[in-house]
Amino acid sequence: MIPALAAAVFSAASAGMNALTTARMGALAEKLGGARGAALLRYRAHGAAIRTRWLVCRVLGIGATAILAVRWVPLEGPKLTLAATLLALVLYGIPAEILRGIAERTAERSAPALLRLLRPIELLIAPLALPFYLLGRLTSGSIERPSQQEGVTETEVEIIVKEGEENGSLGHEQSEMIRNVLDFSDLMAADVMVPRTRVTTLPIDCPREEVLRIVGEKGHSRYPVGRDRVDNVDGLLHANDLIRFLSDN
């Protein structure tokens, strides 16, 4: 049972790390600092080697469980082999799926902890895993893959902004500005444009009192200034500039 649980823990560690993108891992490492942050940076730099070691540990754990299961099953011949294999898969599969689900949901807490917890076993298994790691590098190097740049997802940005607000590194106005940028990406031009028939245009010879009245009634931030018709625009009147002019004069 112990080898199966050990293999399940390594499976959970892989799931937890896969739930973190490289960008999120770097941000989390900077936030945590210390030994936990260093563990995340080590995985980001040597992730392929660590994943290979974890895979070898899982295979060894499942294999040891199958060998022990042979002693527990009171059968002989092909039935014994089949029953021992099924028992090993059950003993590994059930806890592995449970732990994987937990690790994925709590990746930011569980991933750094598992990296540190499994480090001693990982180092012990490193010589055995080295040939498989080198074989993997040789195989992946012979296959052309399109270059991919991993970005930061919108959800990750929102998490980082929220954490920045909580720890004081981001002010409320800065956070709101970032959130507005994220919301803006979901807008279509039709959502923000003003129909031509609803545009408030100021005649170029409009008296100052009339300009103040229109600006006060409409409440827009800018007004086209033109001659004769809406399409003949000579410039824009910004409400901020009008207020500044009135305060200076």
C-alpha positions as CSV (number, residue, x, y, z in Angstrom):
1,M,0.0,0.0,0.0
2,I,2.9,2.4,0.8
3,P,4.5,2.2,-2.6
4,A,1.1,2.9,-4.3
5,L,0.5,5.9,-2.1
6,A,4.1,7.2,-2.8
7,A,3.4,6.8,-6.5
8,A,0.1,8.7,-6.1
9,V,1.9,11.6,-4.3
10,F,4.3,11.9,-7.2
11,S,1.4,11.9,-9.6
12,A,-0.3,14.7,-7.6
13,A,2.9,16.7,-7.6
14,S,3.0,16.5,-11.4
15,A,-0.6,17.6,-11.6
16,G,0.0,20.5,-9.3
17,M,2.9,21.8,-11.3
18,N,1.1,21.4,-14.5
19,A,-1.7,23.7,-13.1
20,L,0.8,26.5,-12.9
21,T,2.0,28.3,-16.1
22,T,5.6,29.5,-16.3
23,A,4.6,33.1,-15.8
24,R,2.4,32.3,-12.8
25,M,5.2,30.2,-11.3
26,G,7.6,33.1,-11.5
27,A,5.1,35.5,-9.9
28,L,4.4,33.0,-7.1
29,A,8.1,32.4,-6.5
30,E,8.6,36.1,-6.1
31,K,5.7,36.4,-3.8
32,L,6.7,33.4,-1.6
33,G,10.4,33.9,-1.5
34,G,12.6,31.8,0.8
35,A,12.8,28.0,0.3
36,R,9.4,27.7,-1.3
37,G,10.2,30.4,-3.9
38,A,13.6,28.8,-4.6
39,A,11.9,25.4,-5.1
40,L,9.6,26.9,-7.7
41,L,12.5,28.6,-9.5
42,R,14.4,25.3,-9.5
43,Y,11.5,23.6,-11.2
44,R,11.1,26.3,-13.7
45,A,14.8,26.0,-14.6
46,H,15.0,22.1,-14.5
47,G,11.4,21.0,-15.0
48,A,12.1,18.4,-17.6
49,A,14.7,16.6,-15.4
50,I,12.4,16.8,-12.3
51,R,9.4,15.4,-14.3
52,T,11.5,12.5,-15.5
53,R,12.6,11.6,-12.0
54,W,9.0,11.8,-10.7
55,L,7.8,9.6,-13.6
56,V,10.5,7.0,-12.7
57,C,9.4,7.1,-9.0
58,R,5.8,6.5,-10.1
59,V,6.7,3.5,-12.2
60,L,8.8,2.0,-9.4
61,G,5.9,2.6,-7.0
62,I,3.4,0.9,-9.2
63,G,5.8,-2.0,-10.0
64,A,6.5,-2.5,-6.3
65,T,2.8,-2.5,-5.6
66,A,2.2,-5.2,-8.3
67,I,5.0,-7.4,-6.8
68,L,3.5,-7.1,-3.3
69,A,0.0,-7.8,-4.7
70,V,1.2,-11.2,-6.1
71,R,1.8,-12.3,-2.5
72,W,-1.7,-11.1,-1.4
73,V,-3.8,-12.7,-4.1
74,P,-4.6,-16.4,-3.5
75,L,-4.5,-17.4,-7.1
76,E,-2.1,-19.1,-9.5
77,G,-1.0,-18.9,-13.1
78,P,-2.4,-16.2,-15.5
79,K,-5.2,-15.4,-13.1
80,L,-2.7,-14.4,-10.5
81,T,-0.9,-12.1,-12.9
82,L,-4.2,-10.4,-14.0
83,A,-5.5,-10.1,-10.4
84,A,-2.2,-8.7,-9.1
85,T,-2.1,-6.1,-11.9
86,L,-5.7,-5.0,-11.4
87,L,-5.1,-4.7,-7.6
88,A,-2.0,-2.6,-8.1
89,L,-3.9,-0.3,-10.5
90,V,-6.7,0.1,-8.0
91,L,-4.4,0.7,-5.1
92,Y,-2.6,3.4,-7.1
93,G,-5.4,4.8,-9.3
94,I,-7.9,5.7,-6.6
95,P,-5.6,7.7,-4.3
96,A,-3.8,9.2,-7.3
97,E,-7.0,10.7,-8.7
98,I,-8.0,12.0,-5.3
99,L,-4.6,13.6,-4.7
100,R,-4.4,15.0,-8.2
101,G,-7.7,16.7,-7.9
102,I,-6.6,18.3,-4.6
103,A,-3.2,19.3,-6.0
104,E,-4.8,21.0,-9.0
105,R,-7.3,23.0,-6.9
106,T,-4.6,24.1,-4.4
107,A,-1.7,24.3,-6.8
108,E,-0.3,27.6,-5.4
109,R,0.0,26.0,-1.9
110,S,0.6,22.4,-2.6
111,A,3.1,22.7,-5.5
112,P,5.9,24.4,-3.5
113,A,5.3,22.1,-0.5
114,L,5.5,18.9,-2.6
115,L,8.6,20.2,-4.4
116,R,10.4,20.4,-1.1
117,L,8.9,17.2,0.4
118,L,9.9,15.1,-2.6
119,R,13.3,16.6,-3.1
120,P,15.3,13.9,-1.1
121,I,13.7,11.0,-3.0
122,E,14.1,12.9,-6.3
123,L,17.9,13.2,-5.6
124,L,18.1,9.5,-4.8
125,I,16.4,8.5,-8.0
126,A,18.3,11.0,-10.2
127,P,21.1,8.5,-11.3
128,L,18.4,6.0,-12.4
129,A,16.3,8.6,-14.2
130,L,19.3,10.2,-16.0
131,P,19.3,7.8,-19.0
132,F,15.5,8.4,-19.5
133,Y,16.0,12.2,-19.3
134,L,18.8,12.1,-21.9
135,L,16.8,9.9,-24.1
136,G,13.8,12.3,-23.9
137,R,16.1,15.3,-24.7
138,L,17.5,13.4,-27.7
139,T,14.1,12.5,-29.0
140,S,12.6,15.9,-28.5
141,G,15.6,17.5,-30.1
142,S,15.1,15.5,-33.3
143,I,11.5,16.7,-33.7
144,E,10.8,20.2,-35.0
145,R,8.2,22.0,-32.9
146,P,6.7,25.4,-33.6
147,S,8.0,28.0,-31.2
148,Q,5.4,28.9,-28.7
149,Q,5.5,31.9,-26.3
150,E,3.7,31.3,-23.1
151,G,1.7,34.3,-22.0
152,V,-0.2,35.2,-18.9
153,T,-3.9,34.5,-19.0
154,E,-6.5,37.0,-18.0
155,T,-7.4,35.0,-14.9
156,E,-3.7,35.0,-13.8
157,V,-3.5,38.8,-14.2
158,E,-6.6,39.3,-12.1
159,I,-5.1,37.1,-9.4
160,I,-1.9,39.0,-9.4
161,V,-3.8,42.3,-9.3
162,K,-5.8,41.1,-6.4
163,E,-2.8,40.0,-4.5
164,G,-1.0,43.3,-5.3
165,E,-4.0,45.2,-3.7
166,E,-3.9,43.0,-0.6
167,N,-0.2,43.4,0.1
168,G,-0.2,47.1,-0.8
169,S,2.1,46.9,-3.9
170,L,-0.7,48.1,-6.1
171,G,-2.9,51.1,-5.4
172,H,-6.7,51.0,-5.9
173,E,-6.5,53.3,-8.9
174,Q,-3.8,51.2,-10.6
175,S,-5.7,48.0,-10.0
176,E,-8.9,49.5,-11.5
177,M,-7.0,50.7,-14.6
178,I,-5.6,47.2,-15.2
179,R,-9.1,45.7,-14.7
180,N,-10.5,48.2,-17.2
181,V,-7.9,47.2,-19.8
182,L,-8.9,43.5,-19.3
183,D,-12.6,44.4,-19.7
184,F,-11.9,46.5,-22.8
185,S,-10.6,43.5,-24.6
186,D,-14.1,42.0,-24.5
187,L,-15.8,45.1,-26.1
188,M,-16.8,45.5,-29.7
189,A,-16.7,48.8,-31.6
190,A,-20.5,48.8,-31.7
191,D,-20.5,48.7,-27.8
192,V,-18.7,52.0,-27.4
193,M,-19.4,54.1,-30.6
194,V,-22.0,56.9,-30.6
195,P,-24.4,57.0,-33.6
196,R,-24.0,60.0,-35.9
197,T,-27.5,61.1,-35.1
198,R,-26.7,61.4,-31.4
199,V,-23.5,63.3,-31.7
200,T,-23.7,66.7,-30.0
201,T,-21.9,69.2,-32.3
202,L,-21.0,72.8,-31.4
203,P,-21.1,75.5,-34.1
204,I,-17.8,77.2,-34.4
205,D,-19.4,80.6,-33.7
206,C,-21.4,79.3,-30.7
207,P,-21.5,81.9,-27.8
208,R,-19.7,81.0,-24.6
209,E,-22.9,81.0,-22.6
210,E,-24.5,78.5,-25.0
211,V,-21.4,76.3,-24.9
212,L,-21.6,76.2,-21.1
213,R,-25.3,75.3,-21.2
214,I,-24.8,72.5,-23.7
215,V,-21.8,71.0,-21.9
216,G,-23.7,71.2,-18.6
217,E,-26.7,69.4,-20.1
218,K,-25.0,66.7,-22.1
219,G,-22.1,65.9,-19.8
220,H,-19.8,64.5,-22.5
221,S,-16.1,64.8,-22.3
222,R,-15.6,66.1,-25.8
223,Y,-17.6,67.9,-28.5
224,P,-16.9,68.2,-32.2
225,V,-16.8,71.8,-33.4
226,G,-17.8,72.4,-37.0
227,R,-19.4,74.6,-39.6
228,D,-22.8,74.2,-41.2
229,R,-23.2,70.4,-40.9
230,V,-22.1,67.5,-38.6
231,D,-19.5,66.1,-41.1
232,N,-17.6,69.4,-41.5
233,V,-15.6,69.2,-38.3
234,D,-12.9,71.7,-37.6
235,G,-11.8,70.4,-34.2
236,L,-12.8,69.1,-30.8
237,L,-13.7,70.9,-27.6
238,H,-12.6,69.0,-24.5
239,A,-14.6,69.6,-21.4
240,N,-11.4,69.5,-19.3
241,D,-9.9,72.3,-21.4
242,L,-13.1,74.4,-21.0
243,I,-13.0,74.0,-17.3
244,R,-9.3,74.9,-17.1
245,F,-9.9,78.0,-19.3
246,L,-12.8,79.2,-17.1
247,S,-10.7,78.7,-13.9
248,D,-7.8,80.7,-15.4
249,N,-10.0,83.5,-16.6
